[in-house]
Structures are given as C-alpha cells and as structure tokens.
Amino acid sequence: MEKTCTHLNQIRQVTPSAVGCEDCLKTGDSWVHLRLCLICGHVGCCDSSKNKHATKHYHTTSHPIIRSFEPGENWKWCYIDELFISF
C-alpha cells in the first residue's frame, strides 16, 4: 500500500514571511535553497544550507508541511510522514 500524507488538512493559504530565509536575513547569513511553511508562511533555508532554518522551524513549531520556494520547483514535503506530496 502506498503511504499518503495525513496532514494535508493543516495546509493554509499563507503569505511568505520574507523574500529570503527569514532567519538568515536577520543575521546576515546566506542560504542554498528556500522552503515555505504551508501552515504559517515562514520562509526558511533548506537542509543543504548550513543553518537548516526550515527544519529548525518544524522542530520548534511542529508545522509539518513545507513546499519549495524556488522558481520552477513544484513539490511539498511532510516532515512527519517523511514523504514528498504531489501538487
């Protein structure tokens, strides 16, 4: 049986919190790729970035679903179910 995300009902219409990683912008740091929290709109850097702010945001808030905030990328990820979600 194919595993499915059980948290899709938590997705909200969100406004991005920043044009770059919100936390890196505050400290003057850089990032590799951006992720958007689909629960609150927090923009954080990916796990390839040294600060991993998107994942830190998940651990702090328990907001389970992010999407790529990169142009041309159309995917979502659920931290709890550990799977990619198709649009």
VEXDREN-255382 format. One record per residue: x, y, z of N, C-alpha, C, O in turn; residue number from 0. Coordinates in steps of 0.2 Angstrom, whole numbers, plus 2048, in hexadecimal, padded with zeros to 3 digits. Atoms other than C-alpha are relative to their C-alpha. Layout:
<rs>
{n_xx->X, n_yy->Y, n_zz->Z, ca_xx->X, ca_yy->Y, ca_zz->Z, c_xx->X, c_yy->Y, c_zz->Z, o_xx->X, o_yy->Y, o_zz->Z, i->NUM};
...
</rs>
This chain:
<rs>
{n_xx->804, n_yy->7FA, n_zz->800, ca_xx->800, ca_yy->800, ca_zz->800, c_xx->804, c_yy->806, c_zz->800, o_xx->809, o_yy->807, o_zz->804, i->0};
{n_xx->7FD, n_yy->7FA, n_zz->801, ca_xx->806, ca_yy->811, ca_zz->7FB, c_xx->7FF, c_yy->805, c_zz->806, o_xx->7F9, o_yy->806, o_zz->808, i->1};
{n_xx->800, n_yy->7FB, n_zz->7FA, ca_xx->80A, ca_yy->81D, ca_zz->80A, c_xx->7FD, c_yy->807, c_zz->7FE, o_xx->7FF, o_yy->809, o_zz->7F9, i->2};
{n_xx->803, n_yy->7FA, n_zz->802, ca_xx->800, ca_yy->82D, ca_zz->80A, c_xx->801, c_yy->805, c_zz->806, o_xx->801, o_yy->802, o_zz->80C, i->3};
{n_xx->800, n_yy->7FB, n_zz->7FB, ca_xx->801, ca_yy->83D, ca_zz->814, c_xx->7FA, c_yy->801, c_zz->803, o_xx->7F4, o_yy->801, o_zz->800, i->4};
{n_xx->806, n_yy->7FF, n_zz->7FC, ca_xx->7F5, ca_yy->83F, ca_zz->822, c_xx->7FF, c_yy->807, c_zz->803, o_xx->7FB, o_yy->808, o_zz->808, i->5};
{n_xx->800, n_yy->7F9, n_zz->7FD, ca_xx->7F8, ca_yy->851, ca_zz->825, c_xx->7FE, c_yy->806, c_zz->7FB, o_xx->7FF, o_yy->80B, o_zz->7FD, i->6};
{n_xx->802, n_yy->7FB, n_zz->806, ca_xx->7F2, ca_yy->859, ca_zz->815, c_xx->7FA, c_yy->805, c_zz->803, o_xx->7FA, o_yy->80B, o_zz->800, i->7};
{n_xx->805, n_yy->7FC, n_zz->7FE, ca_xx->7E3, ca_yy->860, ca_zz->81F, c_xx->803, c_yy->806, c_zz->804, o_xx->7FF, o_yy->80B, o_zz->806, i->8};
{n_xx->7FD, n_yy->7FA, n_zz->7FC, ca_xx->7EF, ca_yy->86C, ca_zz->828, c_xx->803, c_yy->806, c_zz->7FC, o_xx->804, o_yy->80B, o_zz->7FE, i->9};
{n_xx->7FE, n_yy->7FB, n_zz->805, ca_xx->7F4, ca_yy->875, ca_zz->818, c_xx->7FC, c_yy->806, c_zz->800, o_xx->7F6, o_yy->806, o_zz->800, i->10};
{n_xx->804, n_yy->7F9, n_zz->800, ca_xx->7EF, ca_yy->888, ca_zz->818, c_xx->802, c_yy->804, c_zz->7FA, o_xx->808, o_yy->803, o_zz->7F7, i->11};
{n_xx->7FE, n_yy->7FB, n_zz->804, ca_xx->7EF, ca_yy->896, ca_zz->80C, c_xx->805, c_yy->804, c_zz->804, o_xx->803, o_yy->807, o_zz->809, i->12};
{n_xx->7FC, n_yy->7FC, n_zz->7FC, ca_xx->7FF, ca_yy->89F, ca_zz->812, c_xx->804, c_yy->805, c_zz->7FB, o_xx->804, o_yy->805, o_zz->7F5, i->13};
{n_xx->7FC, n_yy->7FB, n_zz->803, ca_xx->809, ca_yy->8AE, ca_zz->80E, c_xx->807, c_yy->7FF, c_zz->802, o_xx->809, o_yy->7FF, o_zz->808, i->14};
{n_xx->7F9, n_yy->801, n_zz->7FE, ca_xx->81C, ca_yy->8AC, ca_zz->80D, c_xx->802, c_yy->805, c_zz->805, o_xx->801, o_yy->80B, o_zz->804, i->15};
{n_xx->7FE, n_yy->7FB, n_zz->7FA, ca_xx->824, ca_yy->8B4, ca_zz->81D, c_xx->806, c_yy->804, c_zz->7FD, o_xx->807, o_yy->809, o_zz->800, i->16};
{n_xx->7FA, n_yy->7FC, n_zz->803, ca_xx->833, ca_yy->8BA, ca_zz->812, c_xx->802, c_yy->7FE, c_zz->7F9, o_xx->7FF, o_yy->7F9, o_zz->7F7, i->17};
{n_xx->7FE, n_yy->802, n_zz->807, ca_xx->83B, ca_yy->8BA, ca_zz->801, c_xx->806, c_yy->7FB, c_zz->800, o_xx->807, o_yy->7F8, o_zz->7FB, i->18};
{n_xx->7FB, n_yy->805, n_zz->7FF, ca_xx->849, ca_yy->8AF, ca_zz->808, c_xx->7FF, c_yy->7FD, c_zz->806, o_xx->7FA, o_yy->7FD, o_zz->809, i->19};
{n_xx->800, n_yy->803, n_zz->7F9, ca_xx->84D, ca_yy->8A5, ca_zz->817, c_xx->7FF, c_yy->805, c_zz->805, o_xx->803, o_yy->809, o_zz->806, i->20};
{n_xx->801, n_yy->7FB, n_zz->7FB, ca_xx->845, ca_yy->8AF, ca_zz->825, c_xx->805, c_yy->800, c_zz->805, o_xx->807, o_yy->806, o_zz->807, i->21};
{n_xx->7FB, n_yy->800, n_zz->7FA, ca_xx->852, ca_yy->8AA, ca_zz->832, c_xx->807, c_yy->802, c_zz->7FD, o_xx->80A, o_yy->805, o_zz->801, i->22};
{n_xx->7F9, n_yy->7FE, n_zz->803, ca_xx->861, ca_yy->8AB, ca_zz->826, c_xx->800, c_yy->808, c_zz->7FF, o_xx->806, o_yy->80B, o_zz->800, i->23};
{n_xx->800, n_yy->7F8, n_zz->802, ca_xx->85C, ca_yy->8BD, ca_zz->821, c_xx->801, c_yy->804, c_zz->807, o_xx->804, o_yy->809, o_zz->806, i->24};
{n_xx->7FF, n_yy->7FC, n_zz->7F9, ca_xx->85B, ca_yy->8C2, ca_zz->834, c_xx->808, c_yy->800, c_zz->802, o_xx->80A, o_yy->804, o_zz->805, i->25};
{n_xx->7F9, n_yy->800, n_zz->7FE, ca_xx->86D, ca_yy->8BC, ca_zz->836, c_xx->805, c_yy->801, c_zz->7FB, o_xx->80B, o_yy->801, o_zz->7FC, i->26};
{n_xx->7FC, n_yy->7FF, n_zz->805, ca_xx->874, ca_yy->8C0, ca_zz->826, c_xx->804, c_yy->7FA, c_zz->7FC, o_xx->809, o_yy->7FB, o_zz->7F9, i->27};
{n_xx->7FD, n_yy->806, n_zz->803, ca_xx->878, ca_yy->8AE, ca_zz->821, c_xx->7FD, c_yy->7FE, c_zz->7F9, o_xx->7F8, o_yy->802, o_zz->7F7, i->28};
{n_xx->802, n_yy->802, n_zz->807, ca_xx->875, ca_yy->8A5, ca_zz->810, c_xx->7FD, c_yy->7F9, c_zz->801, o_xx->7FD, o_yy->7F6, o_zz->806, i->29};
{n_xx->804, n_yy->807, n_zz->800, ca_xx->86B, ca_yy->896, ca_zz->80B, c_xx->801, c_yy->7FD, c_zz->7F9, o_xx->803, o_yy->801, o_zz->7F4, i->30};
{n_xx->800, n_yy->804, n_zz->806, ca_xx->86A, ca_yy->889, ca_zz->7FD, c_xx->7FA, c_yy->801, c_zz->7FC, o_xx->7F9, o_yy->803, o_zz->7F6, i->31};
{n_xx->807, n_yy->800, n_zz->803, ca_xx->858, ca_yy->887, ca_zz->7F9, c_xx->7FB, c_yy->802, c_zz->806, o_xx->7FC, o_yy->801, o_zz->80C, i->32};
{n_xx->805, n_yy->7FE, n_zz->7FC, ca_xx->848, ca_yy->88D, ca_zz->801, c_xx->7FA, c_yy->7FB, c_zz->801, o_xx->7F8, o_yy->7F8, o_zz->7FC, i->33};
{n_xx->806, n_yy->804, n_zz->7FF, ca_xx->839, ca_yy->884, ca_zz->809, c_xx->7FB, c_yy->804, c_zz->803, o_xx->7FC, o_yy->809, o_zz->807, i->34};
{n_xx->805, n_yy->7FC, n_zz->7FD, ca_xx->828, ca_yy->88B, ca_zz->80D, c_xx->7FB, c_yy->7FC, c_zz->804, o_xx->7F9, o_yy->7F6, o_zz->802, i->35};
{n_xx->804, n_yy->804, n_zz->7FC, ca_xx->81E, ca_yy->885, ca_zz->81C, c_xx->7F8, c_yy->801, c_zz->7FE, o_xx->7F6, o_yy->807, o_zz->7FD, i->36};
{n_xx->807, n_yy->800, n_zz->802, ca_xx->80C, ca_yy->881, ca_zz->816, c_xx->7FB, c_yy->801, c_zz->805, o_xx->7F5, o_yy->801, o_zz->804, i->37};
{n_xx->804, n_yy->7FF, n_zz->7FB, ca_xx->805, ca_yy->884, ca_zz->827, c_xx->800, c_yy->807, c_zz->802, o_xx->7FA, o_yy->80A, o_zz->804, i->38};
{n_xx->800, n_yy->7F9, n_zz->7FD, ca_xx->80B, ca_yy->895, ca_zz->82C, c_xx->803, c_yy->805, c_zz->7FB, o_xx->803, o_yy->80B, o_zz->7FC, i->39};
{n_xx->7FD, n_yy->7FC, n_zz->805, ca_xx->815, ca_yy->89C, ca_zz->81D, c_xx->808, c_yy->802, c_zz->801, o_xx->80B, o_yy->805, o_zz->7FE, i->40};
{n_xx->7F9, n_yy->7FE, n_zz->7FE, ca_xx->826, ca_yy->89C, ca_zz->825, c_xx->805, c_yy->7FD, c_zz->7FA, o_xx->804, o_yy->7F8, o_zz->7F7, i->41};
{n_xx->7FB, n_yy->802, n_zz->805, ca_xx->834, ca_yy->89C, ca_zz->818, c_xx->807, c_yy->7FE, c_zz->803, o_xx->80A, o_yy->802, o_zz->807, i->42};
{n_xx->7FA, n_yy->802, n_zz->7FD, ca_xx->843, ca_yy->892, ca_zz->81D, c_xx->805, c_yy->7FC, c_zz->7FB, o_xx->803, o_yy->7FB, o_zz->7F6, i->43};
{n_xx->7FB, n_yy->803, n_zz->805, ca_xx->853, ca_yy->88B, ca_zz->815, c_xx->800, c_yy->7F8, c_zz->801, o_xx->7FE, o_yy->7F5, o_zz->806, i->44};
{n_xx->800, n_yy->808, n_zz->801, ca_xx->855, ca_yy->878, ca_zz->810, c_xx->805, c_yy->7FD, c_zz->804, o_xx->809, o_yy->800, o_zz->807, i->45};
{n_xx->7FB, n_yy->804, n_zz->7FC, ca_xx->85F, ca_yy->86A, ca_zz->818, c_xx->807, c_yy->800, c_zz->7FD, o_xx->80B, o_yy->7FE, o_zz->800, i->46};
{n_xx->7F9, n_yy->800, n_zz->804, ca_xx->86D, ca_yy->86D, ca_zz->80B, c_xx->803, c_yy->807, c_zz->803, o_xx->809, o_yy->808, o_zz->802, i->47};
{n_xx->7FD, n_yy->7F9, n_zz->7FE, ca_xx->86F, ca_yy->87F, ca_zz->813, c_xx->803, c_yy->7FE, c_zz->807, o_xx->800, o_yy->7FA, o_zz->80B, i->48};
{n_xx->7FD, n_yy->802, n_zz->7F9, ca_xx->87A, ca_yy->87F, ca_zz->823, c_xx->7FB, c_yy->801, c_zz->806, o_xx->7FC, o_yy->7FE, o_zz->80B, i->49};
{n_xx->804, n_yy->7FF, n_zz->7FA, ca_xx->86C, ca_yy->886, ca_zz->82E, c_xx->7FA, c_yy->7FC, c_zz->801, o_xx->7F7, o_yy->7FB, o_zz->806, i->50};
{n_xx->806, n_yy->805, n_zz->800, ca_xx->85E, ca_yy->87A, ca_zz->829, c_xx->7FA, c_yy->803, c_zz->803, o_xx->7F6, o_yy->800, o_zz->807, i->51};
{n_xx->805, n_yy->7FD, n_zz->7FD, ca_xx->851, ca_yy->887, ca_zz->82E, c_xx->7F9, c_yy->7FD, c_zz->7FF, o_xx->7F5, o_yy->7FE, o_zz->804, i->52};
{n_xx->807, n_yy->802, n_zz->801, ca_xx->842, ca_yy->87F, ca_zz->826, c_xx->7FF, c_yy->7FA, c_zz->805, o_xx->7F9, o_yy->7F9, o_zz->808, i->53};
{n_xx->801, n_yy->805, n_zz->7FB, ca_xx->845, ca_yy->86F, ca_zz->830, c_xx->800, c_yy->802, c_zz->807, o_xx->7FC, o_yy->7FF, o_zz->80B, i->54};
{n_xx->800, n_yy->7FD, n_zz->7F9, ca_xx->849, ca_yy->879, ca_zz->840, c_xx->7F9, c_yy->802, c_zz->801, o_xx->7F6, o_yy->802, o_zz->807, i->55};
{n_xx->807, n_yy->7FE, n_zz->7FF, ca_xx->838, ca_yy->881, ca_zz->83D, c_xx->7FB, c_yy->7FB, c_zz->802, o_xx->7F7, o_yy->7FB, o_zz->806, i->56};
{n_xx->805, n_yy->806, n_zz->7FF, ca_xx->82F, ca_yy->870, ca_zz->83C, c_xx->801, c_yy->7FE, c_zz->807, o_xx->7FC, o_yy->7FD, o_zz->80B, i->57};
{n_xx->7FE, n_yy->803, n_zz->7FA, ca_xx->838, ca_yy->86A, ca_zz->84C, c_xx->7FD, c_yy->805, c_zz->806, o_xx->7FB, o_yy->803, o_zz->80B, i->58};
{n_xx->802, n_yy->7FC, n_zz->7FB, ca_xx->833, ca_yy->87A, ca_zz->855, c_xx->7F8, c_yy->801, c_zz->800, o_xx->7F5, o_yy->802, o_zz->806, i->59};
{n_xx->807, n_yy->7FE, n_zz->801, ca_xx->821, ca_yy->87C, ca_zz->84F, c_xx->7FB, c_yy->7F9, c_zz->7FF, o_xx->7F5, o_yy->7FA, o_zz->800, i->60};
{n_xx->803, n_yy->806, n_zz->803, ca_xx->81C, ca_yy->86A, ca_zz->849, c_xx->7FC, c_yy->801, c_zz->7FA, o_xx->7F7, o_yy->7FD, o_zz->7F9, i->61};
{n_xx->804, n_yy->7FF, n_zz->806, ca_xx->815, ca_yy->871, ca_zz->839, c_xx->803, c_yy->7FB, c_zz->7FB, o_xx->809, o_yy->7FC, o_zz->7F9, i->62};
{n_xx->7FD, n_yy->805, n_zz->804, ca_xx->817, ca_yy->862, ca_zz->82E, c_xx->801, c_yy->800, c_zz->7F9, o_xx->805, o_yy->7FD, o_zz->7F6, i->63};
{n_xx->7FF, n_yy->800, n_zz->807, ca_xx->816, ca_yy->867, ca_zz->81C, c_xx->803, c_yy->807, c_zz->7FD, o_xx->801, o_yy->80C, o_zz->7FF, i->64};
{n_xx->7FD, n_yy->7FA, n_zz->803, ca_xx->821, ca_yy->872, ca_zz->812, c_xx->800, c_yy->7FF, c_zz->7F8, o_xx->7FE, o_yy->7F9, o_zz->7F6, i->65};
{n_xx->7FF, n_yy->801, n_zz->807, ca_xx->823, ca_yy->875, ca_zz->7FF, c_xx->806, c_yy->804, c_zz->7FE, o_xx->809, o_yy->808, o_zz->802, i->66};
{n_xx->7FA, n_yy->7FC, n_zz->802, ca_xx->832, ca_yy->87B, ca_zz->7F5, c_xx->7FD, c_yy->807, c_zz->7FE, o_xx->7F8, o_yy->808, o_zz->7FC, i->67};
{n_xx->802, n_yy->7F9, n_zz->802, ca_xx->832, ca_yy->88D, ca_zz->7F3, c_xx->805, c_yy->803, c_zz->7FB, o_xx->807, o_yy->809, o_zz->7FA, i->68};
{n_xx->7FB, n_yy->7FF, n_zz->806, ca_xx->83E, ca_yy->88C, ca_zz->7E4, c_xx->7FC, c_yy->801, c_zz->7FA, o_xx->7F7, o_yy->7FD, o_zz->7F9, i->69};
{n_xx->804, n_yy->7FF, n_zz->806, ca_xx->838, ca_yy->892, ca_zz->7D3, c_xx->800, c_yy->7F9, c_zz->7FC, o_xx->806, o_yy->7F6, o_zz->7FB, i->70};
{n_xx->800, n_yy->806, n_zz->804, ca_xx->833, ca_yy->883, ca_zz->7C8, c_xx->7FF, c_yy->7F9, c_zz->804, o_xx->7FF, o_yy->7F4, o_zz->801, i->71};
{n_xx->801, n_yy->807, n_zz->7FC, ca_xx->832, ca_yy->876, ca_zz->7D6, c_xx->7F9, c_yy->800, c_zz->803, o_xx->7F7, o_yy->805, o_zz->807, i->72};
{n_xx->807, n_yy->801, n_zz->7FE, ca_xx->821, ca_yy->86F, ca_zz->7DA, c_xx->7FF, c_yy->7FA, c_zz->805, o_xx->7FD, o_yy->7F5, o_zz->802, i->73};
{n_xx->801, n_yy->806, n_zz->7FC, ca_xx->822, ca_yy->863, ca_zz->7E9, c_xx->7FF, c_yy->803, c_zz->807, o_xx->800, o_yy->808, o_zz->809, i->74};
{n_xx->801, n_yy->7FF, n_zz->7F9, ca_xx->81D, ca_yy->862, ca_zz->7FB, c_xx->803, c_yy->7FA, c_zz->804, o_xx->804, o_yy->7F5, o_zz->801, i->75};
{n_xx->7FD, n_yy->806, n_zz->7FC, ca_xx->824, ca_yy->858, ca_zz->809, c_xx->7FD, c_yy->800, c_zz->807, o_xx->7FC, o_yy->806, o_zz->80A, i->76};
{n_xx->802, n_yy->800, n_zz->7FA, ca_xx->81D, ca_yy->852, ca_zz->819, c_xx->805, c_yy->7FD, c_zz->805, o_xx->807, o_yy->7F7, o_zz->804, i->77};
{n_xx->7FB, n_yy->802, n_zz->7FB, ca_xx->829, ca_yy->851, ca_zz->828, c_xx->7FE, c_yy->7F9, c_zz->804, o_xx->802, o_yy->7F5, o_zz->805, i->78};
{n_xx->803, n_yy->805, n_zz->7FC, ca_xx->81E, ca_yy->845, ca_zz->832, c_xx->800, c_yy->7F9, c_zz->7FC, o_xx->802, o_yy->7F4, o_zz->7FE, i->79};
{n_xx->801, n_yy->807, n_zz->804, ca_xx->81A, ca_yy->838, ca_zz->824, c_xx->806, c_yy->7FF, c_zz->7FC, o_xx->806, o_yy->7F9, o_zz->7F9, i->80};
{n_xx->7FA, n_yy->801, n_zz->804, ca_xx->82B, ca_yy->83B, ca_zz->81C, c_xx->7FF, c_yy->7FE, c_zz->7F9, o_xx->801, o_yy->7F9, o_zz->7F7, i->81};
{n_xx->802, n_yy->801, n_zz->807, ca_xx->824, ca_yy->83C, ca_zz->80B, c_xx->7FF, c_yy->806, c_zz->7FC, o_xx->7FD, o_yy->80B, o_zz->7FE, i->82};
{n_xx->802, n_yy->7FA, n_zz->805, ca_xx->823, ca_yy->847, ca_zz->7FB, c_xx->7F9, c_yy->7FF, c_zz->7FE, o_xx->7F6, o_yy->7FA, o_zz->7FE, i->83};
{n_xx->808, n_yy->800, n_zz->801, ca_xx->811, ca_yy->84C, ca_zz->7F7, c_xx->800, c_yy->804, c_zz->7F9, o_xx->803, o_yy->809, o_zz->7F8, i->84};
{n_xx->801, n_yy->7FE, n_zz->806, ca_xx->80C, ca_yy->84F, ca_zz->7E5, c_xx->7FB, c_yy->806, c_zz->800, o_xx->7F7, o_yy->806, o_zz->804, i->85};
{n_xx->805, n_yy->7FB, n_zz->801, ca_xx->803, ca_yy->85F, ca_zz->7E0, c_xx->7FA, c_yy->7FE, c_zz->7FD, o_xx->7F5, o_yy->802, o_zz->7FC, i->86};
</rs>
